[in-house]
Amino acid sequence: MSRRFALFLFAFGTPAAALATDTGATVGVTSDYVFRGISQTRERPALQVGGWIEGSRGWYASAWASNVDYGSASDAFAELDAVVGWRGEVACDWRGEINLTRFTYPGDGALAYTELIATGTWRERGWLMIGFSNDVFASGARGTYVQAGWRVPLAHDLRIELAAAQYFVSPHDYRHAQFTAAWTPRADIELRLTLHAPDANARRLFGDPADPRLEAAIQAAF
């Protein structure tokens, strides 16, 4: 989750290292908030805001928010994610990131859970992400999410991304794939069109929110 709003400075070491070296915020609108292949807004638009603050050694804190709609299944009306983590170069051509994310849902506090997420990225092209929680959606079930993807630049402001993933939440595993075309006409503006394709298991578990769908989104960075 890269779209977040600043919470607090998280840093270690000398006082100089504790000074923020970078901050940022984003505001975006999407036609349908889709998380791991599943609609979180029942095919309705979402407003999303976020931001981050990062120390000089790669430690950062961030937060992100979006409206959600789970219908009669929950009274939750928003998702708020708080994150602390580290990111930086780990080897030649490789960057790594590890964070602890707390997912909370105003309107239904019983859904809150925490996930440990690690991501490795090669040359800004390929990536592998693994997320683990021992209490997915506060259900008591362990869940491991694995996603692999590849990014292909077509021009300096246009690219495509392909990703495939599996969510291991025994006995409710499911897979999904996504194809994204992204256009960045300016450094602070991005438009994305994403085709989401969950598998039959996802559709059995979640019904209509797991139907294949197109998501259109625009985001501005500050």
HUKA-V242647 format. One record per run of one state. SS is the DSSP state (alpha for helix, beta for strand, coil for the rest). FROM is the first residue (numbers start at 1). TO is the last residue. Records with the same first field share a line. If there is no record, write none. Layout:
SS = FROM-TO / FROM-TO
This chain:
coil = 1-19 / 31-33 / 36-37 / 40-45 / 56-58 / 68-70 / 74-77 / 92-93 / 105-108 / 112-112 / 123-125 / 134-135 / 139-142 / 156-157 / 169-173 / 187-188 / 199-199 / 211-212 / 222-222
beta = 20-30 / 34-35 / 38-39 / 46-55 / 59-67 / 78-91 / 94-104 / 113-122 / 126-133 / 143-155 / 158-168 / 174-186 / 189-198 / 213-221
alpha = 71-73 / 109-111 / 136-138 / 200-210
